[in-house]
């Protein structure tokens, strides 16, 4: 099967902005455009094929008809394993947590959510919330969630462009205002909202909280912050690839191309390429596709060698 570009589903959550439209070329009538689900098999926001013989089909439909395109690593998953998003946080997201697989499958009927955030751009004073600044009890956690006391016990982390944060299921977290990021996560949409700054939703009512479920799954302790200085890199004449993070769910790489860069899609995994900046052409077999900022390309497993030509930055994801 030939590689193909994907059209994202866009979510208009109240905290979003317009950078996905203005800077990443995402086409949508949603306003705000908070998230673009650039690679998704989730029923809440499937990606569809942009052109070619498969035009208009969802990625889920294609994978159901030919699971081999996911690769042999996909055999251990009951569902398509990952979901990739671009996220524009003009305002603070709620403080939230995601359950692990065991709890999520038992209670919600889908995977839990471990995820990773790659900071693409941010305001000078931007920060994230990750875990707590000290150990807390379940009782203190539940009480704090009912008021601004929650903001006194959260752990705030300053961020800069190029940072990578790995957020294991059970870690309380929040993306705060002024951050643009790419997220790779498990294929799940289960979120337990803990604290929402007293905001009202589009219906004029407070958005629902899920404090009891959150208390069941949240790790009530400070987090482990990854060390970006330990990234492994692979260089060739036409580009350099840096490993951002790797776990048993997914592997993420930053690929900077300046000239002609070669890589390989073997039998173990598909390759997702999300263009983060610049423009380039990708050639695999007899197919060549042009890529610009914001576009998402799916290369099926076992497609063999592919070449990226141009000057551009990519997020490469494999399972």
C-alpha positions as protocol buffer text, in pm:
chain_id: "A"
residue {
  index: 1
  type: UNK
  ca { x: 0 y: 0 z: 0 }
}
residue {
  index: 2
  type: UNK
  ca { x: 129 y: 346 z: -88 }
}
residue {
  index: 3
  type: UNK
  ca { x: 188 y: 615 z: 174 }
}
residue {
  index: 4
  type: UNK
  ca { x: -81 y: 881 z: 214 }
}
residue {
  index: 5
  type: UNK
  ca { x: -152 y: 1216 z: 379 }
}
residue {
  index: 6
  type: UNK
  ca { x: -416 y: 1248 z: 649 }
}
residue {
  index: 7
  type: UNK
  ca { x: -675 y: 1520 z: 710 }
}
residue {
  index: 8
  type: UNK
  ca { x: -726 y: 1583 z: 1083 }
}
residue {
  index: 9
  type: UNK
  ca { x: -1039 y: 1619 z: 1290 }
}
residue {
  index: 10
  type: UNK
  ca { x: -1034 y: 1952 z: 1475 }
}
residue {
  index: 11
  type: UNK
  ca { x: -1168 y: 2005 z: 1829 }
}
residue {
  index: 12
  type: UNK
  ca { x: -1293 y: 2349 z: 1940 }
}
residue {
  index: 13
  type: UNK
  ca { x: -1235 y: 2327 z: 2316 }
}
residue {
  index: 14
  type: UNK
  ca { x: -1284 y: 2659 z: 2497 }
}
residue {
  index: 15
  type: UNK
  ca { x: -915 y: 2702 z: 2588 }
}
residue {
  index: 16
  type: UNK
  ca { x: -789 y: 2690 z: 2227 }
}
residue {
  index: 17
  type: UNK
  ca { x: -668 y: 2962 z: 1991 }
}
residue {
  index: 18
  type: UNK
  ca { x: -620 y: 3003 z: 1615 }
}
residue {
  index: 19
  type: UNK
  ca { x: -252 y: 2918 z: 1563 }
}
residue {
  index: 20
  type: UNK
  ca { x: -337 y: 2581 z: 1410 }
}
residue {
  index: 21
  type: UNK
  ca { x: -519 y: 2768 z: 1135 }
}
residue {
  index: 22
  type: UNK
  ca { x: -293 y: 3072 z: 1105 }
}
residue {
  index: 23
  type: UNK
  ca { x: 47 y: 2902 z: 1135 }
}
residue {
  index: 24
  type: UNK
  ca { x: -4 y: 2531 z: 1065 }
}
residue {
  index: 25
  type: UNK
  ca { x: -245 y: 2555 z: 774 }
}
residue {
  index: 26
  type: UNK
  ca { x: -514 y: 2341 z: 936 }
}
residue {
  index: 27
  type: UNK
  ca { x: -838 y: 2389 z: 744 }
}
residue {
  index: 28
  type: UNK
  ca { x: -1146 y: 2408 z: 964 }
}
residue {
  index: 29
  type: UNK
  ca { x: -1449 y: 2623 z: 1040 }
}
residue {
  index: 30
  type: UNK
  ca { x: -1402 y: 2556 z: 1413 }
}
residue {
  index: 31
  type: UNK
  ca { x: -1323 y: 2858 z: 1627 }
}
residue {
  index: 32
  type: UNK
  ca { x: -1130 y: 2821 z: 1846 }
}
residue {
  index: 33
  type: UNK
  ca { x: -922 y: 2542 z: 1694 }
}
residue {
  index: 34
  type: UNK
  ca { x: -776 y: 2383 z: 2006 }
}
residue {
  index: 35
  type: UNK
  ca { x: -661 y: 2043 z: 1879 }
}
residue {
  index: 36
  type: UNK
  ca { x: -594 y: 1884 z: 1540 }
}
residue {
  index: 37
  type: UNK
  ca { x: -601 y: 1504 z: 1558 }
}
residue {
  index: 38
  type: UNK
  ca { x: -346 y: 1453 z: 1282 }
}
residue {
  index: 39
  type: UNK
  ca { x: -324 y: 1074 z: 1315 }
}
residue {
  index: 40
  type: UNK
  ca { x: -630 y: 916 z: 1471 }
}
residue {
  index: 41
  type: UNK
  ca { x: -839 y: 602 z: 1461 }
}
residue {
  index: 42
  type: UNK
  ca { x: -1053 y: 716 z: 1754 }
}
residue {
  index: 43
  type: UNK
  ca { x: -1428 y: 732 z: 1696 }
}
residue {
  index: 44
  type: UNK
  ca { x: -1438 y: 1079 z: 1856 }
}
residue {
  index: 45
  type: UNK
  ca { x: -1213 y: 1225 z: 1586 }
}
residue {
  index: 46
  type: UNK
  ca { x: -1091 y: 1001 z: 1302 }
}
residue {
  index: 47
  type: UNK
  ca { x: -832 y: 1114 z: 1047 }
}
residue {
  index: 48
  type: UNK
  ca { x: -921 y: 1068 z: 680 }
}
residue {
  index: 49
  type: UNK
  ca { x: -709 y: 1018 z: 369 }
}
residue {
  index: 50
  type: UNK
  ca { x: -657 y: 1337 z: 173 }
}
residue {
  index: 51
  type: UNK
  ca { x: -604 y: 1205 z: -180 }
}
residue {
  index: 52
  type: UNK
  ca { x: -536 y: 905 z: -402 }
}
residue {
  index: 53
  type: UNK
  ca { x: -721 y: 575 z: -430 }
}
residue {
  index: 54
  type: UNK
  ca { x: -813 y: 582 z: -60 }
}
residue {
  index: 55
  type: UNK
  ca { x: -939 y: 943 z: -58 }
}
residue {
  index: 56
  type: UNK
  ca { x: -1211 y: 998 z: 202 }
}
residue {
  index: 57
  type: UNK
  ca { x: -1155 y: 674 z: 390 }
}
residue {
  index: 58
  type: UNK
  ca { x: -1076 y: 694 z: 759 }
}
residue {
  index: 59
  type: UNK
  ca { x: -750 y: 557 z: 889 }
}
residue {
  index: 60
  type: UNK
  ca { x: -956 y: 318 z: 1102 }
}
residue {
  index: 61
  type: UNK
  ca { x: -1132 y: 175 z: 794 }
}
residue {
  index: 62
  type: UNK
  ca { x: -798 y: 122 z: 622 }
}
residue {
  index: 63
  type: UNK
  ca { x: -644 y: -50 z: 924 }
}
residue {
  index: 64
  type: UNK
  ca { x: -948 y: -276 z: 967 }
}
residue {
  index: 65
  type: UNK
  ca { x: -920 y: -392 z: 607 }
}
residue {
  index: 66
  type: UNK
  ca { x: -540 y: -439 z: 621 }
}
residue {
  index: 67
  type: UNK
  ca { x: -398 y: -460 z: 972 }
}
residue {
  index: 68
  type: UNK
  ca { x: -54 y: -543 z: 829 }
}
residue {
  index: 69
  type: UNK
  ca { x: 3 y: -173 z: 757 }
}
residue {
  index: 70
  type: UNK
  ca { x: 48 y: -120 z: 1132 }
}
residue {
  index: 71
  type: UNK
  ca { x: 338 y: -365 z: 1148 }
}
residue {
  index: 72
  type: UNK
  ca { x: 413 y: -663 z: 1367 }
}
residue {
  index: 73
  type: UNK
  ca { x: 442 y: -442 z: 1677 }
}
residue {
  index: 74
  type: UNK
  ca { x: 74 y: -366 z: 1633 }
}
residue {
  index: 75
  type: UNK
  ca { x: -22 y: -728 z: 1695 }
}
residue {
  index: 76
  type: UNK
  ca { x: 2 y: -684 z: 2072 }
}
residue {
  index: 77
  type: UNK
  ca { x: -270 y: -417 z: 2072 }
}
residue {
  index: 78
  type: UNK
  ca { x: -643 y: -486 z: 2054 }
}
residue {
  index: 79
  type: UNK
  ca { x: -705 y: -143 z: 1899 }
}
residue {
  index: 80
  type: UNK
  ca { x: -496 y: 92 z: 1687 }
}
residue {
  index: 81
  type: UNK
  ca { x: -245 y: 193 z: 1956 }
}
residue {
  index: 82
  type: UNK
  ca { x: -174 y: 566 z: 1928 }
}
residue {
  index: 83
  type: UNK
  ca { x: -322 y: 907 z: 1857 }
}
residue {
  index: 84
  type: UNK
  ca { x: -118 y: 1215 z: 1754 }
}
residue {
  index: 85
  type: UNK
  ca { x: -235 y: 1573 z: 1805 }
}
residue {
  index: 86
  type: UNK
  ca { x: -128 y: 1930 z: 1756 }
}
residue {
  index: 87
  type: UNK
  ca { x: -246 y: 2139 z: 2053 }
}
residue {
  index: 88
  type: UNK
  ca { x: -275 y: 2518 z: 2079 }
}
residue {
  index: 89
  type: UNK
  ca { x: -330 y: 2623 z: 2439 }
}
residue {
  index: 90
  type: UNK
  ca { x: -422 y: 2990 z: 2426 }
}
residue {
  index: 91
  type: UNK
  ca { x: -556 y: 2950 z: 2779 }
}
residue {
  index: 92
  type: UNK
  ca { x: -503 y: 2700 z: 3061 }
}
residue {
  index: 93
  type: UNK
  ca { x: -637 y: 2349 z: 3018 }
}
residue {
  index: 94
  type: UNK
  ca { x: -808 y: 2190 z: 3317 }
}
residue {
  index: 95
  type: UNK
  ca { x: -595 y: 2005 z: 3571 }
}
residue {
  index: 96
  type: UNK
  ca { x: -662 y: 1641 z: 3488 }
}
residue {
  index: 97
  type: UNK
  ca { x: -544 y: 1283 z: 3495 }
}
residue {
  index: 98
  type: UNK
  ca { x: -579 y: 974 z: 3276 }
}
residue {
  index: 99
  type: UNK
  ca { x: -622 y: 619 z: 3410 }
}
residue {
  index: 100
  type: UNK
  ca { x: -401 y: 323 z: 3324 }
}
residue {
  index: 101
  type: UNK
  ca { x: -515 y: 43 z: 3095 }
}
residue {
  index: 102
  type: UNK
  ca { x: -654 y: -184 z: 3366 }
}
residue {
  index: 103
  type: UNK
  ca { x: -875 y: 83 z: 3524 }
}
residue {
  index: 104
  type: UNK
  ca { x: -978 y: 240 z: 3193 }
}
residue {
  index: 105
  type: UNK
  ca { x: -1077 y: -89 z: 3031 }
}
residue {
  index: 106
  type: UNK
  ca { x: -1274 y: -194 z: 3338 }
}
residue {
  index: 107
  type: UNK
  ca { x: -1452 y: 139 z: 3391 }
}
residue {
  index: 108
  type: UNK
  ca { x: -1454 y: 313 z: 3051 }
}
residue {
  index: 109
  type: UNK
  ca { x: -1416 y: 31 z: 2796 }
}
residue {
  index: 110
  type: UNK
  ca { x: -1106 y: 173 z: 2625 }
}
residue {
  index: 111
  type: UNK
  ca { x: -733 y: 206 z: 2681 }
}
residue {
  index: 112
  type: UNK
  ca { x: -591 y: 432 z: 2945 }
}
residue {
  index: 113
  type: UNK
  ca { x: -365 y: 713 z: 2840 }
}
residue {
  index: 114
  type: UNK
  ca { x: 8 y: 749 z: 2870 }
}
residue {
  index: 115
  type: UNK
  ca { x: 125 y: 1042 z: 2659 }
}
residue {
  index: 116
  type: UNK
  ca { x: 420 y: 1261 z: 2565 }
}
residue {
  index: 117
  type: UNK
  ca { x: 435 y: 1633 z: 2489 }
}
residue {
  index: 118
  type: UNK
  ca { x: 688 y: 1791 z: 2254 }
}
residue {
  index: 119
  type: UNK
  ca { x: 699 y: 2169 z: 2301 }
}
residue {
  index: 120
  type: UNK
  ca { x: 692 y: 2337 z: 1959 }
}
residue {
  index: 121
  type: UNK
  ca { x: 663 y: 2697 z: 2080 }
}
residue {
  index: 122
  type: UNK
  ca { x: 573 y: 2881 z: 2398 }
}
residue {
  index: 123
  type: UNK
  ca { x: 558 y: 3217 z: 2568 }
}
residue {
  index: 124
  type: UNK
  ca { x: 864 y: 3321 z: 2767 }
}
residue {
  index: 125
  type: UNK
  ca { x: 689 y: 3259 z: 3100 }
}
residue {
  index: 126
  type: UNK
  ca { x: 503 y: 2943 z: 2997 }
}
residue {
  index: 127
  type: UNK
  ca { x: 471 y: 2653 z: 3236 }
}
residue {
  index: 128
  type: UNK
  ca { x: 307 y: 2314 z: 3278 }
}
residue {
  index: 129
  type: UNK
  ca { x: 155 y: 2140 z: 3576 }
}
residue {
  index: 130
  type: UNK
  ca { x: 298 y: 1795 z: 3644 }
}
residue {
  index: 131
  type: UNK
  ca { x: 211 y: 1607 z: 3960 }
}
residue {
  index: 132
  type: UNK
  ca { x: 237 y: 1758 z: 4307 }
}
residue {
  index: 133
  type: UNK
  ca { x: 502 y: 1966 z: 4480 }
}
residue {
  index: 134
  type: UNK
  ca { x: 491 y: 1722 z: 4774 }
}
residue {
  index: 135
  type: UNK
  ca { x: 320 y: 1402 z: 4877 }
}
residue {
  index: 136
  type: UNK
  ca { x: -51 y: 1450 z: 4950 }
}
residue {
  index: 137
  type: UNK
  ca { x: -324 y: 1227 z: 5093 }
}
residue {
  index: 138
  type: UNK
  ca { x: -642 y: 1124 z: 4915 }
}
residue {
  index: 139
  type: UNK
  ca { x: -845 y: 1337 z: 5156 }
}
residue {
  index: 140
  type: UNK
  ca { x: -632 y: 1646 z: 5092 }
}
residue {
  index: 141
  type: UNK
  ca { x: -650 y: 1584 z: 4718 }
}
residue {
  index: 142
  type: UNK
  ca { x: -1031 y: 1568 z: 4717 }
}
residue {
  index: 143
  type: UNK
  ca { x: -1065 y: 1876 z: 4936 }
}
residue {
  index: 144
  type: UNK
  ca { x: -819 y: 2080 z: 4728 }
}
residue {
  index: 145
  type: UNK
  ca { x: -1003 y: 1994 z: 4406 }
}
residue {
  index: 146
  type: UNK
  ca { x: -1305 y: 2191 z: 4530 }
}
residue {
  index: 147
  type: UNK
  ca { x: -1122 y: 2525 z: 4547 }
}
residue {
  index: 148
  type: UNK
  ca { x: -813 y: 2723 z: 4452 }
}
residue {
  index: 149
  type: UNK
  ca { x: -622 y: 2521 z: 4714 }
}
residue {
  index: 150
  type: UNK
  ca { x: -535 y: 2285 z: 4428 }
}
residue {
  index: 151
  type: UNK
  ca { x: -304 y: 2551 z: 4285 }
}
residue {
  index: 152
  type: UNK
  ca { x: -103 y: 2552 z: 4611 }
}
residue {
  index: 153
  type: UNK
  ca { x: -7 y: 2183 z: 4590 }
}
residue {
  index: 154
  type: UNK
  ca { x: 54 y: 2132 z: 4219 }
}
residue {
  index: 155
  type: UNK
  ca { x: 407 y: 2109 z: 4075 }
}
residue {
  index: 156
  type: UNK
  ca { x: 472 y: 2383 z: 3818 }
}
residue {
  index: 157
  type: UNK
  ca { x: 744 y: 2336 z: 3555 }
}
residue {
  index: 158
  type: UNK
  ca { x: 886 y: 2610 z: 3334 }
}
residue {
  index: 159
  type: UNK
  ca { x: 903 y: 2506 z: 2969 }
}
residue {
  index: 160
  type: UNK
  ca { x: 1093 y: 2607 z: 2657 }
}
residue {
  index: 161
  type: UNK
  ca { x: 1081 y: 2516 z: 2291 }
}
residue {
  index: 162
  type: UNK
  ca { x: 1223 y: 2168 z: 2232 }
}
residue {
  index: 163
  type: UNK
  ca { x: 1134 y: 2023 z: 2573 }
}
residue {
  index: 164
  type: UNK
  ca { x: 982 y: 1674 z: 2587 }
}
residue {
  index: 165
  type: UNK
  ca { x: 763 y: 1561 z: 2876 }
}
residue {
  index: 166
  type: UNK
  ca { x: 665 y: 1194 z: 2919 }
}
residue {
  index: 167
  type: UNK
  ca { x: 344 y: 1169 z: 3117 }
}
residue {
  index: 168
  type: UNK
  ca { x: 263 y: 821 z: 3237 }
}
residue {
  index: 169
  type: UNK
  ca { x: -98 y: 732 z: 3313 }
}
residue {
  index: 170
  type: UNK
  ca { x: -180 y: 836 z: 3668 }
}
residue {
  index: 171
  type: UNK
  ca { x: 26 y: 1157 z: 3655 }
}
residue {
  index: 172
  type: UNK
  ca { x: -183 y: 1467 z: 3725 }
}
residue {
  index: 173
  type: UNK
  ca { x: -108 y: 1732 z: 3464 }
}
residue {
  index: 174
  type: UNK
  ca { x: -220 y: 2042 z: 3276 }
}
residue {
  index: 175
  type: UNK
  ca { x: -98 y: 2231 z: 2973 }
}
residue {
  index: 176
  type: UNK
  ca { x: -101 y: 2598 z: 3065 }
}
residue {
  index: 177
  type: UNK
  ca { x: -159 y: 2903 z: 2850 }
}
residue {
  index: 178
  type: UNK
  ca { x: 84 y: 3013 z: 2580 }
}
residue {
  index: 179
  type: UNK
  ca { x: 202 y: 2668 z: 2471 }
}
residue {
  index: 180
  type: UNK
  ca { x: 194 y: 2501 z: 2130 }
}
residue {
  index: 181
  type: UNK
  ca { x: 283 y: 2132 z: 2137 }
}
residue {
  index: 182
  type: UNK
  ca { x: 263 y: 1801 z: 1958 }
}
residue {
  index: 183
  type: UNK
  ca { x: 122 y: 1514 z: 2162 }
}
residue {
  index: 184
  type: UNK
  ca { x: 164 y: 1142 z: 2106 }
}
residue {
  index: 185
  type: UNK
  ca { x: -67 y: 937 z: 2325 }
}
residue {
  index: 186
  type: UNK
  ca { x: -242 y: 608 z: 2358 }
}
residue {
  index: 187
  type: UNK
  ca { x: -556 y: 580 z: 2147 }
}
residue {
  index: 188
  type: UNK
  ca { x: -793 y: 695 z: 2420 }
}
residue {
  index: 189
  type: UNK
  ca { x: -1013 y: 991 z: 2498 }
}
residue {
  index: 190
  type: UNK
  ca { x: -1069 y: 916 z: 2868 }
}
residue {
  index: 191
  type: UNK
  ca { x: -990 y: 1220 z: 3082 }
}
residue {
  index: 192
  type: UNK
  ca { x: -1077 y: 1281 z: 3446 }
}
residue {
  index: 193
  type: UNK
  ca { x: -1105 y: 1656 z: 3511 }
}
residue {
  index: 194
  type: UNK
  ca { x: -990 y: 1755 z: 3860 }
}
residue {
  index: 195
  type: UNK
  ca { x: -989 y: 2135 z: 3865 }
}
residue {
  index: 196
  type: UNK
  ca { x: -1110 y: 2384 z: 3601 }
}
residue {
  index: 197
  type: UNK
  ca { x: -1051 y: 2733 z: 3743 }
}
residue {
  index: 198
  type: UNK
  ca { x: -1425 y: 2782 z: 3791 }
}
residue {
  index: 199
  type: UNK
  ca { x: -1484 y: 2818 z: 3418 }
}
residue {
  index: 200
  type: UNK
  ca { x: -1815 y: 2778 z: 3241 }
}
residue {
  index: 201
  type: UNK
  ca { x: -1859 y: 2564 z: 2931 }
}
residue {
  index: 202
  type: UNK
  ca { x: -2028 y: 2662 z: 2606 }
}
residue {
  index: 203
  type: UNK
  ca { x: -2365 y: 2589 z: 2772 }
}
residue {
  index: 204
  type: UNK
  ca { x: -2301 y: 2843 z: 3045 }
}
residue {
  index: 205
  type: UNK
  ca { x: -2263 y: 2575 z: 3312 }
}
residue {
  index: 206
  type: UNK
  ca { x: -1951 y: 2463 z: 3498 }
}
residue {
  index: 207
  type: UNK
  ca { x: -1776 y: 2182 z: 3316 }
}
residue {
  index: 208
  type: UNK
  ca { x: -1814 y: 1851 z: 3504 }
}
residue {
  index: 209
  type: UNK
  ca { x: -1540 y: 1730 z: 3734 }
}
residue {
  index: 210
  type: UNK
  ca { x: -1446 y: 1367 z: 3799 }
}
residue {
  index: 211
  type: UNK
  ca { x: -1274 y: 1393 z: 4134 }
}
residue {
  index: 212
  type: UNK
  ca { x: -1370 y: 1051 z: 4275 }
}
residue {
  index: 213
  type: UNK
  ca { x: -1247 y: 863 z: 3967 }
}
residue {
  index: 214
  type: UNK
  ca { x: -936 y: 1082 z: 3962 }
}
residue {
  index: 215
  type: UNK
  ca { x: -866 y: 994 z: 4324 }
}
residue {
  index: 216
  type: UNK
  ca { x: -876 y: 626 z: 4227 }
}
residue {
  index: 217
  type: UNK
  ca { x: -597 y: 661 z: 3970 }
}
residue {
  index: 218
  type: UNK
  ca { x: -380 y: 965 z: 4054 }
}
residue {
  index: 219
  type: UNK
  ca { x: -25 y: 924 z: 4183 }
}
residue {
  index: 220
  type: UNK
  ca { x: -26 y: 1162 z: 4480 }
}
residue {
  index: 221
  type: UNK
  ca { x: 343 y: 1254 z: 4470 }
}
residue {
  index: 222
  type: UNK
  ca { x: 600 y: 1468 z: 4284 }
}
residue {
  index: 223
  type: UNK
  ca { x: 685 y: 1360 z: 3927 }
}
residue {
  index: 224
  type: UNK
  ca { x: 1008 y: 1254 z: 3759 }
}
residue {
  index: 225
  type: UNK
  ca { x: 1115 y: 1516 z: 3503 }
}
residue {
  index: 226
  type: UNK
  ca { x: 1309 y: 1376 z: 3203 }
}
residue {
  index: 227
  type: UNK
  ca { x: 1664 y: 1489 z: 3126 }
}
residue {
  index: 228
  type: UNK
  ca { x: 1675 y: 1630 z: 2772 }
}
residue {
  index: 229
  type: UNK
  ca { x: 2055 y: 1624 z: 2767 }
}
residue {
  index: 230
  type: UNK
  ca { x: 2052 y: 1244 z: 2735 }
}
residue {
  index: 231
  type: UNK
  ca { x: 1893 y: 1232 z: 2388 }
}
residue {
  index: 232
  type: UNK
  ca { x: 2055 y: 998 z: 2138 }
}
residue {
  index: 233
  type: UNK
  ca { x: 2114 y: 1133 z: 1789 }
}
residue {
  index: 234
  type: UNK
  ca { x: 2185 y: 982 z: 1448 }
}
residue {
  index: 235
  type: UNK
  ca { x: 2336 y: 1206 z: 1182 }
}
residue {
  index: 236
  type: UNK
  ca { x: 2379 y: 1174 z: 807 }
}
residue {
  index: 237
  type: UNK
  ca { x: 2473 y: 1425 z: 539 }
}
residue {
  index: 238
  type: UNK
  ca { x: 2114 y: 1533 z: 476 }
}
residue {
  index: 239
  type: UNK
  ca { x: 1979 y: 1550 z: 829 }
}
residue {
  index: 240
  type: UNK
  ca { x: 1985 y: 1449 z: 1192 }
}
residue {
  index: 241
  type: UNK
  ca { x: 1740 y: 1241 z: 1397 }
}
residue {
  index: 242
  type: UNK
  ca { x: 1717 y: 1282 z: 1775 }
}
residue {
  index: 243
  type: UNK
  ca { x: 1528 y: 1035 z: 1994 }
}
residue {
  index: 244
  type: UNK
  ca { x: 1280 y: 1227 z: 2207 }
}
residue {
  index: 245
  type: UNK
  ca { x: 1137 y: 936 z: 2405 }
}
residue {
  index: 246
  type: UNK
  ca { x: 1077 y: 563 z: 2372 }
}
residue {
  index: 247
  type: UNK
  ca { x: 849 y: 327 z: 2563 }
}
residue {
  index: 248
  type: UNK
  ca { x: 663 y: 3 z: 2493 }
}
residue {
  index: 249
  type: UNK
  ca { x: 378 y: 206 z: 2338 }
}
residue {
  index: 250
  type: UNK
  ca { x: 554 y: 443 z: 2098 }
}
residue {
  index: 251
  type: UNK
  ca { x: 885 y: 597 z: 1993 }
}
residue {
  index: 252
  type: UNK
  ca { x: 923 y: 966 z: 1907 }
}
residue {
  index: 253
  type: UNK
  ca { x: 1201 y: 1136 z: 1711 }
}
residue {
  index: 254
  type: UNK
  ca { x: 1277 y: 1489 z: 1600 }
}
residue {
  index: 255
  type: UNK
  ca { x: 1406 y: 1481 z: 1240 }
}
residue {
  index: 256
  type: UNK
  ca { x: 1574 y: 1790 z: 1096 }
}
residue {
  index: 257
  type: UNK
  ca { x: 1629 y: 1764 z: 720 }
}
residue {
  index: 258
  type: UNK
  ca { x: 1856 y: 1992 z: 519 }
}
residue {
  index: 259
  type: UNK
  ca { x: 1917 y: 1829 z: 184 }
}
residue {
  index: 260
  type: UNK
  ca { x: 1835 y: 1460 z: 131 }
}
residue {
  index: 261
  type: UNK
  ca { x: 1767 y: 1231 z: 425 }
}
residue {
  index: 262
  type: UNK
  ca { x: 1703 y: 856 z: 406 }
}
residue {
  index: 263
  type: UNK
  ca { x: 1520 y: 627 z: 646 }
}
residue {
  index: 264
  type: UNK
  ca { x: 1338 y: 290 z: 639 }
}
residue {
  index: 265
  type: UNK
  ca { x: 991 y: 160 z: 720 }
}
residue {
  index: 266
  type: UNK
  ca { x: 1045 y: -204 z: 819 }
}
residue {
  index: 267
  type: UNK
  ca { x: 797 y: -478 z: 900 }
}
residue {
  index: 268
  type: UNK
  ca { x: 770 y: -387 z: 1269 }
}
residue {
  index: 269
  type: UNK
  ca { x: 587 y: -52 z: 1247 }
}
residue {
  index: 270
  type: UNK
  ca { x: 428 y: 214 z: 1033 }
}
residue {
  index: 271
  type: UNK
  ca { x: 599 y: 555 z: 1025 }
}
residue {
  index: 272
  type: UNK
  ca { x: 408 y: 876 z: 1098 }
}
residue {
  index: 273
  type: UNK
  ca { x: 571 y: 1198 z: 975 }
}
residue {
  index: 274
  type: UNK
  ca { x: 426 y: 1526 z: 1101 }
}
residue {
  index: 275
  type: UNK
  ca { x: 581 y: 1833 z: 939 }
}
residue {
  index: 276
  type: UNK
  ca { x: 660 y: 2092 z: 1206 }
}
residue {
  index: 277
  type: UNK
  ca { x: 834 y: 2352 z: 993 }
}
residue {
  index: 278
  type: UNK
  ca { x: 958 y: 2418 z: 642 }
}
residue {
  index: 279
  type: UNK
  ca { x: 875 y: 2217 z: 333 }
}
residue {
  index: 280
  type: UNK
  ca { x: 1004 y: 1898 z: 174 }
}
residue {
  index: 281
  type: UNK
  ca { x: 909 y: 1610 z: -52 }
}
residue {
  index: 282
  type: UNK
  ca { x: 889 y: 1250 z: 68 }
}
residue {
  index: 283
  type: UNK
  ca { x: 954 y: 965 z: -177 }
}
residue {
  index: 284
  type: UNK
  ca { x: 874 y: 601 z: -104 }
}
residue {
  index: 285
  type: UNK
  ca { x: 865 y: 349 z: -388 }
}
residue {
  index: 286
  type: UNK
  ca { x: 703 y: 512 z: -689 }
}
residue {
  index: 287
  type: UNK
  ca { x: 519 y: 779 z: -486 }
}
residue {
  index: 288
  type: UNK
  ca { x: 638 y: 1130 z: -402 }
}
residue {
  index: 289
  type: UNK
  ca { x: 434 y: 1365 z: -183 }
}
residue {
  index: 290
  type: UNK
  ca { x: 509 y: 1726 z: -94 }
}
residue {
  index: 291
  type: UNK
  ca { x: 488 y: 1822 z: 273 }
}
residue {
  index: 292
  type: UNK
  ca { x: 449 y: 2159 z: 445 }
}
residue {
  index: 293
  type: UNK
  ca { x: 405 y: 2268 z: 805 }
}
residue {
  index: 294
  type: UNK
  ca { x: 106 y: 2102 z: 973 }
}
residue {
  index: 295
  type: UNK
  ca { x: 71 y: 1810 z: 731 }
}
residue {
  index: 296
  type: UNK
  ca { x: 65 y: 1447 z: 846 }
}
residue {
  index: 297
  type: UNK
  ca { x: 194 y: 1153 z: 640 }
}
residue {
  index: 298
  type: UNK
  ca { x: 134 y: 781 z: 705 }
}
residue {
  index: 299
  type: UNK
  ca { x: 389 y: 533 z: 566 }
}
residue {
  index: 300
  type: UNK
  ca { x: 265 y: 173 z: 602 }
}
residue {
  index: 301
  type: UNK
  ca { x: 488 y: -87 z: 767 }
}
residue {
  index: 302
  type: UNK
  ca { x: 721 y: -278 z: 536 }
}
residue {
  index: 303
  type: UNK
  ca { x: 723 y: 3 z: 277 }
}
residue {
  index: 304
  type: UNK
  ca { x: 1103 y: -2 z: 268 }
}
residue {
  index: 305
  type: UNK
  ca { x: 1332 y: 294 z: 211 }
}
residue {
  index: 306
  type: UNK
  ca { x: 1192 y: 644 z: 201 }
}
residue {
  index: 307
  type: UNK
  ca { x: 1372 y: 970 z: 127 }
}
residue {
  index: 308
  type: UNK
  ca { x: 1296 y: 1322 z: 252 }
}
residue {
  index: 309
  type: UNK
  ca { x: 1430 y: 1603 z: 33 }
}
residue {
  index: 310
  type: UNK
  ca { x: 1420 y: 1971 z: 128 }
}
residue {
  index: 311
  type: UNK
  ca { x: 1460 y: 2179 z: 441 }
}
residue {
  index: 312
  type: UNK
  ca { x: 1210 y: 2093 z: 711 }
}
residue {
  index: 313
  type: UNK
  ca { x: 1159 y: 1961 z: 1065 }
}
residue {
  index: 314
  type: UNK
  ca { x: 948 y: 1652 z: 1132 }
}
residue {
  index: 315
  type: UNK
  ca { x: 808 y: 1462 z: 1428 }
}
residue {
  index: 316
  type: UNK
  ca { x: 857 y: 1094 z: 1344 }
}
residue {
  index: 317
  type: UNK
  ca { x: 654 y: 841 z: 1541 }
}
residue {
  index: 318
  type: UNK
  ca { x: 667 y: 459 z: 1537 }
}
residue {
  index: 319
  type: UNK
  ca { x: 517 y: 189 z: 1760 }
}
